Amino acid sequence: MANYIMLQGTSSHVGKSILTTALCRIFFQEGLKVTPFKAQNMALNSYVTADGLEMGRAQVAQAEAAMLAPNVDMNPVLLKPTGNSTSQVIINGRPIGNMSAKEYHQGYSLKAFDAVKAALDRLDKNFDMIVIEGAGSPAEVNLKANDIVNMRVAKYLNAPVLLVADIERGGSLAALVGTLELLDEDERDLVKGLVINKFRGDVSLFTPAIDFLEKKTGKPVLGVIPFIERLGIDDEDSVSLDDKVNSDHDSEIKIAVVRTPKISNFTDFDSLAGEVDVNLIYAAKVEELNGADIIILPGSKNTSEDLIYLQKTGFINTIKKFAKSGGAVIGICGGFQMLGSKIFDPLHTESDNDEVEGLGLLPLTTTFAADKFTRQVTITDIDFDFLNTHITGKNLDGYEIHSGITEGLDNRKIVTAKNILGTYVHGIFDNDDFRRQILNTVRLRKKLQPIKNTRNVRAEKQRNYERLAKIVRENLNMDFLANLLKI
């Protein structure tokens, strides 16, 4: 039987995912067989496991920190917003349909808790420690009766809870006191300590606040975790895009990722942002495309609606002119579908639009189907021209998540036409040599010397997990935690 520790927050985006990741690495370092767990994720950033099942990206990073292969038992319920207060509901890695927020919360969520309990029971048999992440706040009184990711999980397992607040957004003391006040007595009893996250400055000046919190709540403050610059760990959802720090503005290559309303899997581009010669931005306005060397159309949970958004805002005309002038345009998954001439949706899988005109930059058409394709892929050989440069390579790893069937692929995983490149493969830029070859095509065009690849993105991630664990160890009361968990 496993031991449990749960992190809940005073609100969304207080750093629960990152602290869960840190504890996964710390417990792994202590020699424990540890796994992450989050009962229900609401995110457009997802991943496909080796057995073709879909789960939230945050638990993938946590699994990597625990030195595990991702498994859907770590995230049995995934909600992917599609628009109009509606989400695709994915149970145990497979979509079961779209539901409105009301349909899900008032009619289905407690049924989904059966999948949560079954996943926990399986993990319980195979691990020494389960580090559990909550979602949002456990004190949302309008959602609490049907909530399956916070206190319902804690009470089911009798798991000790650490309550996390983000001091950077302000009001953290009030948020901690107010959250505890709104919990039921048995729920408050499960909260064993408080954590202040994303602290900047001299922590000694915060001592009066710590004393106040402990006296007011009767709960110990177990740590004040500093704000960590350039963490280098995958973010959970597009709200994190607001916190993205652009690369050096003086970098030689500017890459603009078009920030559509339903952008998904934006972590596809984190490895590009880490290159010394790249300034990567997420362009929410057309004028932000100015000066770009590469424009990227990212994945989308609602491709046709995002296409209509691009038409209305003028992005499409700008991208077409850019491509016609020889500018490099790359599309990933939904962005790849947008590069074709038409998108058809006869079953209204994604929206009420029967068809939407694409950019017409690749000779492809896509028709949405009821079934979703989710699989890991390896491109054994690549051999194509892009920007008048020959690109080669072997064994590029990635994964596919899409509903559309695209005509004109001819079994190709990467489709190119001079300065246009499209692929369904997420994570393709995490392949180091491929990423550097693509960037070097731009360097050659700009009469710059190519750069030899010296990076290993996967190794960098592991170093980032080690760095995170060290910082959290130094700022969290690990002795208290060890006594609490009896480890």
RODO-2510 file (C-alpha; in nm, 4 decimals, decimal comma):
residues 487
     n   res          X          Y          Z
     1     m     0,0000     0,0000     0,0000
     2     a     0,1329     0,3430    -0,0979
     3     n     0,1850     0,6513     0,1131
     4     y     0,0167     0,9762     0,0004
     5     i     0,0804     1,3479     0,0003
     6     m    -0,1525     1,5942    -0,1744
     7     l    -0,0963     1,9507    -0,2920
     8     q    -0,4003     2,1749    -0,3187
     9     g    -0,4077     2,5445    -0,3995
    10     t    -0,5906     2,8592    -0,3072
    11     s    -0,6602     2,9044    -0,6808
    12     s    -0,5474     2,7877    -1,0217
    13     h    -0,1906     2,8534    -1,1363
    14     v    -0,0338     2,8884    -0,7904
    15     g     0,2377     2,6343    -0,8732
    16     k     0,0830     2,3056    -0,7614
    17     s     0,2035     2,1243    -1,0742
    18     i     0,5624     2,2404    -1,0312
    19     l     0,5734     2,1574    -0,6594
    20     t     0,4250     1,8147    -0,7332
    21     t     0,7011     1,7688    -0,9907
    22     a     0,9610     1,8683    -0,7316
    23     l     0,8312     1,6195    -0,4743
    24     c     0,8277     1,3431    -0,7341
    25     r     1,1994     1,3992    -0,7979
    26     i     1,2789     1,4384    -0,4257
    27     f     1,1077     1,1135    -0,3308
    28     f     1,2769     0,9395    -0,6238
    29     q     1,6100     1,0673    -0,4927
    30     e     1,5188     0,9177    -0,1552
    31     g     1,4907     0,5755    -0,3155
    32     l     1,1115     0,5539    -0,3139
    33     k     0,9063     0,4219    -0,6030
    34     v     0,6959     0,7334    -0,6560
    35     t     0,4231     0,8298    -0,9025
    36     p     0,2285     1,1510    -0,9680
    37     f    -0,1496     1,1594    -0,9777
    38     k    -0,4141     1,4125    -1,0739
    39     a    -0,7711     1,2880    -1,0802
    40     q    -0,8969     1,5406    -1,3342
    41     n    -0,7147     1,7821    -1,5599
    42     m    -0,8679     2,0604    -1,7656
    43     a    -0,6063     2,1410    -2,0269
    44     l    -0,5388     2,1675    -2,3975
    45     n    -0,1795     2,0595    -2,3405
    46     s    -0,1961     1,6819    -2,3708
    47     y     0,0271     1,3870    -2,4505
    48     v    -0,0085     1,0385    -2,5953
    49     t     0,1304     0,7409    -2,4047
    50     a     0,3076     0,4432    -2,5580
    51     d    -0,0242     0,2558    -2,5700
    52     g    -0,1967     0,5386    -2,7582
    53     l    -0,3878     0,6934    -2,4672
    54     e    -0,4244     1,0656    -2,3973
    55     m    -0,3372     1,2395    -2,0711
    56     g    -0,2507     1,5831    -1,9359
    57     r     0,0961     1,7170    -2,0102
    58     a     0,1677     1,8232    -1,6502
    59     q     0,1587     1,4627    -1,5316
    60     v     0,4028     1,3729    -1,8096
    61     a     0,6594     1,6146    -1,6651
    62     q     0,5903     1,4773    -1,3178
    63     a     0,6380     1,1219    -1,4449
    64     e     0,9691     1,2226    -1,6034
    65     a     1,0764     1,3678    -1,2689
    66     a     0,9880     1,0348    -1,1056
    67     m     1,1808     0,8526    -1,3821
    68     l     0,8654     0,6811    -1,5080
    69     a     0,7003     0,6311    -1,8449
    70     p     0,3735     0,8305    -1,8506
    71     n     0,0608     0,6239    -1,7833
    72     v    -0,3047     0,7352    -1,7964
    73     d    -0,3575     0,6061    -1,4428
    74     m    -0,1674     0,9209    -1,3445
    75     n    -0,4492     1,1309    -1,4970
    76     p    -0,7659     0,9232    -1,5524
    77     v    -0,9956     1,2170    -1,6358
    78     l    -0,8998     1,4837    -1,8894
    79     l    -1,1253     1,7693    -1,9995
    80     k    -1,0269     1,9515    -2,3195
    81     p    -1,2244     2,2765    -2,3672
    82     t    -1,3770     2,3084    -2,7131
    83     g    -1,5628     2,6388    -2,6709
    84     n    -1,9017     2,7662    -2,5525
    85     s    -1,8494     2,6208    -2,2028
    86     t    -1,8141     2,2745    -2,3547
    87     s    -1,5326     2,0224    -2,3186
    88     q    -1,4342     1,6934    -2,4708
    89     v    -1,4374     1,4396    -2,1871
    90     i    -1,1590     1,1816    -2,1914
    91     i    -1,1753     0,8873    -1,9502
    92     n    -0,8779     0,6542    -1,9115
    93     g    -0,7198     0,8077    -2,2207
    94     r    -1,0196     0,7699    -2,4551
    95     p    -1,2756     1,0388    -2,5499
    96     i    -1,6330     0,9572    -2,4556
    97     g    -1,7946     1,2695    -2,6042
    98     n    -1,8449     1,6420    -2,5554
    99     m    -2,0339     1,7810    -2,2564
   100     s    -2,1338     2,1256    -2,1406
   101     a    -1,9991     2,2391    -1,8059
   102     k    -2,3445     2,1884    -1,6567
   103     e    -2,3839     1,8390    -1,8031
   104     y    -2,0456     1,7336    -1,6729
   105     h    -2,0499     1,8871    -1,3250
   106     q    -2,4137     1,8117    -1,2457
   107     g    -2,4575     1,4834    -1,4261
   108     y    -2,1348     1,3012    -1,4961
   109     s    -1,8422     1,3961    -1,2733
   110     l    -1,9371     1,1639    -0,9869
   111     k    -1,9564     0,8768    -1,2373
   112     a    -1,6086     0,9734    -1,3548
   113     f    -1,4917     0,9358    -0,9953
   114     d    -1,5237     0,5598    -1,0418
   115     a    -1,2370     0,5836    -1,2934
   116     v    -1,0421     0,7937    -1,0439
   117     k    -1,0799     0,5332    -0,7691
   118     a    -0,9892     0,2472    -1,0023
   119     a    -0,6730     0,4281    -1,1167
   120     l    -0,5733     0,5007    -0,7569
   121     d    -0,6267     0,1387    -0,6606
   122     r    -0,3948     0,0248    -0,9409
   123     l    -0,1262     0,2776    -0,8479
   124     d    -0,1604     0,1885    -0,4823
   125     k    -0,0501    -0,1681    -0,5554
   126     n     0,2629    -0,0668    -0,7454
   127     f     0,4130     0,2366    -0,5712
   128     d     0,5563     0,3397    -0,2347
   129     m     0,4464     0,7017    -0,2685
   130     i     0,1736     0,8832    -0,4623
   131     v     0,2142     1,2608    -0,4960
   132     i    -0,1310     1,3992    -0,5725
   133     e    -0,2131     1,7318    -0,7340
   134     g    -0,5450     1,9075    -0,6884
   135     a    -0,7015     2,1585    -0,9279
   136     g    -0,8108     2,5159    -0,8798
   137     s    -0,9326     2,5649    -0,5240
   138     p    -1,0988     2,3136    -0,2890
   139     a    -1,3214     2,5938    -0,1579
   140     e    -1,5291     2,6682    -0,4691
   141     v    -1,8670     2,6320    -0,3015
   142     n    -2,0598     2,6249    -0,6306
   143     l    -1,8579     2,3269    -0,7587
   144     k    -1,7743     2,1458    -0,4371
   145     a    -2,0650     1,9012    -0,4306
   146     n    -1,9526     1,7411    -0,7571
   147     d    -1,5789     1,8065    -0,7367
   148     i    -1,3675     1,4943    -0,7916
   149     v    -1,0145     1,6331    -0,7859
   150     n    -0,9622     1,8041    -0,4501
   151     m    -1,1040     1,7113    -0,1100
   152     r    -1,3040     1,4162    -0,2404
   153     v    -0,9730     1,2530    -0,3319
   154     a    -0,8058     1,3572    -0,0057
   155     k    -1,0917     1,2153     0,2012
   156     y    -1,1087     0,8945    -0,0056
   157     l    -0,7409     0,8280     0,0731
   158     n    -0,7192     1,0112     0,4077
   159     a    -0,4270     1,1888     0,2443
   160     p    -0,2444     1,4748     0,4193
   161     v    -0,2764     1,8008     0,2261
   162     l    -0,0368     2,0908     0,1767
   163     l    -0,2202     2,4114     0,0848
   164     v    -0,0273     2,6293    -0,1620
   165     a    -0,0650     3,0026    -0,2281
   166     d     0,1051     3,2203    -0,4904
   167     i     0,2396     3,5332    -0,3229
   168     e     0,3262     3,6985    -0,6556
   169     r    -0,0375     3,7543    -0,7475
   170     g    -0,1058     3,9281    -0,4146
   171     g    -0,3483     3,8480    -0,1345
   172     s    -0,1851     3,5154    -0,0497
   173     l    -0,2412     3,5465     0,3246
   174     a    -0,6094     3,6226     0,2782
   175     a    -0,6354     3,3399     0,0241
   176     l    -0,4918     3,0852     0,2687
   177     v    -0,7047     3,2037     0,5615
   178     g    -1,0171     3,2281     0,3468
   179     t    -0,9707     2,8873     0,1860
   180     l    -0,9319     2,7174     0,5237
   181     e    -1,2363     2,9044     0,6557
   182     l    -1,4520     2,7780     0,3687
   183     l    -1,3524     2,4141     0,4152
   184     d    -1,5543     2,1755     0,6274
   185     e    -1,3979     2,0799     0,9603
   186     d    -1,2947     1,7313     0,8465
   187     e    -1,1351     1,8856     0,5361
   188     r    -0,9442     2,1429     0,7427
   189     d    -0,8116     1,8596     0,9570
   190     l    -0,6532     1,7031     0,6486
   191     v    -0,4551     2,0226     0,5780
   192     k    -0,1264     1,9642     0,7569
   193     g     0,0695     2,2651     0,6401
   194     l     0,0824     2,5806     0,4301
   195     v     0,3256     2,6674     0,1502
   196     i     0,3952     3,0144     0,0100
   197     n     0,5108     2,9909    -0,3507
   198     k     0,6867     3,2250    -0,6001
   199     f     0,8391     3,4523    -0,3340
   200     r     1,0739     3,7313    -0,4451
   201     g     1,3036     3,9230    -0,2107
   202     d     1,4342     3,8742     0,1423
   203     v     1,2390     3,5962     0,3129
   204     s     1,3440     3,7212     0,6582
   205     l     1,1173     4,0215     0,6033
   206     f     0,8272     3,7797     0,5683
   207     t     0,8605     3,6400     0,9224
   208     p     0,5756     3,8505     1,0705
   209     a     0,3418     3,7172     0,8013
   210     i     0,4434     3,3591     0,8788
   211     d     0,3810     3,4160     1,2502
   212     f     0,0409     3,5645     1,1707
   213     l    -0,0587     3,2750     0,9455
   214     e     0,0408     3,0099     1,1953
   215     k    -0,1408     3,1850     1,4818
   216     k    -0,4522     3,2612     1,2740
   217     t    -0,4905     2,9198     1,1128
   218     g    -0,3244     2,6838     1,3581
   219     k    -0,1352     2,5357     1,0636
   220     p     0,2446     2,5428     1,0243
   221     v     0,3989     2,7257     0,7305
   222     l     0,6203     2,4528     0,5898
   223     g     0,8023     2,6588     0,3335
   224     v     0,8443     2,9791     0,1385
   225     i     0,9497     2,8741    -0,2111
   226     p     1,1327     3,1365    -0,4174
   227     f     1,0290     3,2420    -0,7641
   228     i     1,2388     3,0293    -1,0020
   229     e     1,3541     3,2025    -1,3180
   230     r     1,3622     3,0051    -1,6455
   231     l     1,2398     2,6863    -1,4903
   232     g     1,2544     2,4904    -1,8163
   233     i     0,9730     2,2506    -1,7240
   234     d     0,6599     2,1975    -1,9352
   235     d     0,3648     2,4148    -1,8373
   236     e     0,0171     2,2809    -1,7853
   237     d    -0,1993     2,5062    -1,9985
   238     s    -0,2158     2,8168    -2,2127
   239     v    -0,2647     3,0453    -1,9100
   240     s     0,1104     2,9900    -1,8666
   241     l     0,1731     3,1644    -2,1976
   242     d     0,1180     3,4947    -2,0171
   243     d     0,4268     3,4164    -1,8100
   244     k     0,6464     3,3126    -2,1006
   245     v     0,9647     3,5151    -2,1192
   246     n     1,0706     3,5876    -2,4756
   247     s     1,4198     3,4911    -2,5756
   248     d     1,6852     3,7547    -2,6430
   249     h     1,5331     4,0228    -2,8671
   250     d     1,8706     4,0612    -3,0371
   251     s     1,8780     3,6949    -3,1398
   252     e     1,9457     3,6265    -3,5041
   253     i     1,6276     3,4264    -3,5761
   254     k     1,2790     3,5455    -3,4873
   255     i     1,0103     3,2767    -3,4642
   256     a     0,6490     3,3845    -3,4191
   257     v     0,3989     3,1249    -3,2964
   258     v     0,0475     3,2456    -3,3739
   259     r    -0,1473     3,2513    -3,0482
   260     t    -0,4935     3,1337    -3,1497
   261     p    -0,7808     3,1199    -2,8970
   262     k    -0,7759     2,7382    -2,8882
   263     i    -0,3998     2,6861    -2,9048
   264     s    -0,2963     2,3428    -2,7800
   265     n     0,0322     2,1691    -2,7079
   266     f     0,2302     2,4922    -2,7048
   267     t     0,5102     2,3019    -2,5297
   268     d     0,5996     2,1814    -2,8807
   269     f     0,8037     2,5015    -2,9101
   270     d     0,9837     2,5194    -2,5762
   271     s     1,2921     2,3534    -2,7229
   272     l     1,3072     2,6202    -2,9955
   273     a     1,2906     2,8952    -2,7350
   274     g     1,5945     2,7466    -2,5645
   275     e     1,8217     2,7982    -2,8648
   276     v     2,0874     3,0691    -2,8331
   277     d     2,0062     3,2235    -3,1697
   278     v     1,6263     3,2232    -3,1379
   279     n     1,3827     3,4866    -3,0196
   280     l     1,0509     3,3001    -2,9933
   281     i     0,7307     3,4932    -2,9318
   282     y     0,3610     3,4040    -2,9112
   283     a     0,1935     3,6510    -3,1449
   284     a    -0,1528     3,7617    -3,0336
   285     k    -0,1575     4,0565    -3,2772
   286     v    -0,0860     4,0618    -3,6498
   287     e     0,1794     4,3297    -3,6149
   288     e     0,3804     4,0985    -3,3882
   289     l     0,4581     3,8901    -3,6980
   290     n     0,6712     4,1749    -3,8339
   291     g     1,0329     4,0727    -3,8779
   292     a     0,9673     3,7027    -3,8291
   293     d     1,1913     3,4520    -4,0052
   294     i     0,9531     3,1637    -3,9306
   295     i     0,5800     3,1782    -3,8593
   296     i     0,4382     2,8724    -3,6837
   297     l     0,0719     2,7730    -3,6776
   298     p     0,0368     2,5576    -3,3649
   299     g    -0,2002     2,2788    -3,2698
   300     s    -0,5627     2,3657    -3,1993
   301     k    -0,8508     2,2028    -3,0146
   302     n    -1,0907     2,3680    -3,2584
   303     t    -0,9145     2,4099    -3,5908
   304     s    -1,2038     2,5502    -3,7928
   305     e    -1,2951     2,8102    -3,5288
   306     d    -0,9311     2,9134    -3,4996
   307     l    -0,9155     2,9451    -3,8787
   308     i    -1,2173     3,1745    -3,8759
   309     y    -1,0470     3,3771    -3,6007
   310     l    -0,7364     3,4108    -3,8197
   311     q    -0,9527     3,5278    -4,1105
   312     k    -1,1365     3,7888    -3,9029
   313     t    -0,8234     3,9289    -3,7427
   314     g    -0,6190     3,9578    -4,0621
   315     f    -0,3636     3,6940    -3,9695
   316     i    -0,4374     3,4817    -4,2761
   317     n    -0,3728     3,7560    -4,5313
   318     t    -0,0504     3,8508    -4,3554
   319     i     0,0694     3,4888    -4,3410
   320     k    -0,0178     3,4343    -4,7085
   321     k     0,1798     3,7440    -4,8121
   322     f     0,4689     3,6307    -4,5929
   323     a     0,4665     3,2852    -4,7544
   324     k     0,4378     3,4287    -5,1067
   325     s     0,7477     3,6395    -5,0403
   326     g     0,9380     3,3239    -4,9446
   327     g     0,8957     3,3400    -4,5674
   328     a     0,9052     3,0080    -4,3824
   329     v     0,5678     2,8859    -4,2526
   330     i     0,5392     2,5735    -4,0375
   331     g     0,2157     2,4077    -3,9250
   332     i     0,1863     2,1487    -3,6482
   333     c    -0,1253     1,9283    -3,6189
   334     g    -0,4211     2,1707    -3,6353
   335     g    -0,1855     2,4294    -3,7816
   336     f    -0,0860     2,1715    -4,0441
   337     q    -0,4534     2,1238    -4,1348
   338     m    -0,4878     2,5019    -4,1712
   339     l    -0,2126     2,5047    -4,4347
   340     g    -0,4330     2,3020    -4,6703
   341     s    -0,7032     2,4347    -4,9013
   342     k    -1,0151     2,3229    -4,7127
   343     i    -1,1308     2,1761    -4,3832
   344     f    -1,4566     1,9805    -4,3866
   345     d    -1,6575     1,8894    -4,0783
   346     p    -1,9691     1,7031    -4,2004
   347     l    -2,0377     1,5460    -3,8598
   348     h    -1,9754     1,8740    -3,6759
   349     t    -1,7042     1,7023    -3,4739
   350     e    -1,5386     2,0317    -3,3791
   351     s    -1,7896     2,3033    -3,4604
   352     d    -2,1091     2,3924    -3,6506
   353     n    -1,9099     2,4833    -3,9609
   354     d    -1,9564     2,2400    -4,2507
   355     e    -1,6400     2,3652    -4,4175
   356     v    -1,3807     2,6386    -4,3783
   357     e    -1,1300     2,7628    -4,6310
   358     g    -0,7666     2,7098    -4,5368
   359     l    -0,4560     2,9038    -4,6335
   360     g    -0,4000     2,6981    -4,9471
   361     l    -0,0252     2,6755    -4,8928
   362     l    -0,0181     2,2952    -4,9207
   363     p    -0,2197     2,0776    -5,1663
   364     l    -0,4195     1,9073    -4,8908
   365     t    -0,7760     1,8850    -4,7628
   366     t    -0,8850     1,7581    -4,4227
   367     t    -1,2154     1,6003    -4,3211
   368     f    -1,2950     1,5646    -3,9521
   369     a    -1,4179     1,2240    -3,8392
   370     a    -1,5742     1,0944    -3,5215
   371     d    -1,2646     0,8960    -3,4239
   372     k    -0,9503     1,0532    -3,2838
   373     f    -0,6011     0,9369    -3,3799
   374     t    -0,3720     0,9124    -3,0765
   375     r    -0,0390     0,7371    -3,1164
   376     q     0,3313     0,7706    -3,0621
   377     v     0,5300     0,7780    -3,3843
   378     t     0,8887     0,7430    -3,4997
   379     i     0,9855     0,8818    -3,8378
   380     t     1,2556     0,6377    -3,9407
   381     d     1,3938     0,8481    -4,2275
   382     i     1,3538     1,2109    -4,3274
   383     d     1,4756     1,3375    -4,6630
   384     f     1,3310     1,6619    -4,7995
   385     d     1,4165     2,0145    -4,9082
   386     f     1,3161     2,3196    -4,7069
   387     l     1,4216     2,6774    -4,7826
   388     n     1,6539     2,5420    -5,0542
   389     t     1,8377     2,3269    -4,8009
   390     h     1,8398     1,9477    -4,7843
   391     i     1,7159     1,8089    -4,4496
   392     t     1,8002     1,4519    -4,3491
   393     g     1,7725     1,2425    -4,0363
   394     k     1,6619     0,9194    -3,8767
   395     n     1,4330     0,8094    -3,5950
   396     l     1,2522     1,1297    -3,5054
   397     d     1,0210     1,0647    -3,2114
   398     g     0,6891     1,2344    -3,1405
   399     y     0,3175     1,1729    -3,1081
   400     e    -0,0069     1,2458    -3,2907
   401     i    -0,3400     1,3715    -3,1521
   402     h    -0,5912     1,4641    -3,4201
   403     s    -0,9402     1,3921    -3,5480
   404     g    -0,8974     1,4854    -3,9127
   405     i    -0,8221     1,2605    -4,2085
   406     t    -0,5996     1,4501    -4,4505
   407     e    -0,6059     1,3763    -4,8230
   408     g    -0,2774     1,4170    -5,0084
   409     l    -0,0385     1,2960    -4,7396
   410     d     0,0695     0,9843    -4,9334
   411     n     0,1947     0,8271    -4,6080
   412     r     0,4303     1,1197    -4,5459
   413     k     0,4772     1,2345    -4,1868
   414     i     0,6267     1,5658    -4,3000
   415     v     0,4928     1,7554    -4,6027
   416     t     0,6934     2,0378    -4,7591
   417     a     0,6634     2,2822    -5,0484
   418     k     0,9763     2,5007    -5,0721
   419     n     0,9245     2,7338    -4,7758
   420     i     0,6195     2,5570    -4,6246
   421     l     0,6387     2,2636    -4,3827
   422     g     0,3543     2,0752    -4,2172
   423     t     0,3303     1,7718    -3,9903
   424     y     0,0914     1,6020    -3,7504
   425     v     0,3804     1,5106    -3,5203
   426     h     0,3886     1,6882    -3,1845
   427     g     0,7264     1,7088    -3,0149
   428     i     0,9167     1,6993    -3,3419
   429     f     1,1371     1,9950    -3,2372
   430     d     1,2515     1,8036    -2,9297
   431     n     1,4668     1,6047    -3,1727
   432     d     1,7928     1,7949    -3,1414
   433     d     1,9563     1,7482    -3,4816
   434     f     1,6304     1,8053    -3,6706
   435     r     1,5605     2,1276    -3,4799
   436     r     1,9073     2,2620    -3,5493
   437     q     1,8869     2,1725    -3,9198
   438     i     1,5620     2,3694    -3,9554
   439     l     1,7146     2,6705    -3,7801
   440     n     2,0271     2,6485    -3,9911
   441     t     1,8197     2,6749    -4,3099
   442     v     1,7202     3,0221    -4,1909
   443     r     2,0774     3,1063    -4,0959
   444     l     2,1994     3,0097    -4,4436
   445     r     1,9271     3,2206    -4,6039
   446     k     2,0395     3,5157    -4,3936
   447     k     2,4029     3,4480    -4,4895
   448     l     2,4903     3,3434    -4,1343
   449     q     2,7180     3,0560    -4,0486
   450     p     2,5320     2,7353    -3,9453
   451     i     2,5583     2,6356    -3,5785
   452     k     2,6471     2,2812    -3,4807
   453     n     2,3968     2,1189    -3,2479
   454     t     2,5302     2,0938    -2,8946
   455     r     2,2030     2,0518    -2,7058
   456     n     2,0279     1,7497    -2,5639
   457     v     1,6770     1,8636    -2,4701
   458     r     1,5900     1,5475    -2,2802
   459     a     1,9056     1,5709    -2,0701
   460     e     1,8334     1,9405    -2,0079
   461     k     1,4913     1,8491    -1,8688
   462     q     1,6477     1,6069    -1,6242
   463     r     1,8922     1,8732    -1,5065
   464     n     1,5980     2,1103    -1,4617
   465     y     1,4176     1,8532    -1,2447
   466     e     1,7330     1,8222    -1,0326
   467     r     1,7576     2,2014    -0,9994
   468     l     1,3910     2,2286    -0,9021
   469     a     1,4229     1,9518    -0,6420
   470     k     1,7290     2,1184    -0,4880
   471     i     1,5546     2,4547    -0,4539
   472     v     1,2425     2,3015    -0,3011
   473     r     1,4463     2,0857    -0,0612
   474     e     1,6279     2,3955     0,0609
   475     n     1,3067     2,5909     0,1224
   476     l     1,0576     2,3283     0,2413
   477     n     1,0580     2,1715     0,5886
   478     m     1,1631     1,8252     0,4770
   479     d     1,1989     1,6970     0,8347
   480     f     0,8355     1,7831     0,9036
   481     l     0,7339     1,6124     0,5812
   482     a     0,9358     1,3005     0,6622
   483     n     0,7751     1,2766     1,0074
   484     l     0,4292     1,3376     0,8615
   485     l     0,4732     1,0632     0,6025
   486     k     0,6778     0,8359     0,8301
   487     i     0,9540     0,7919     0,5744
***
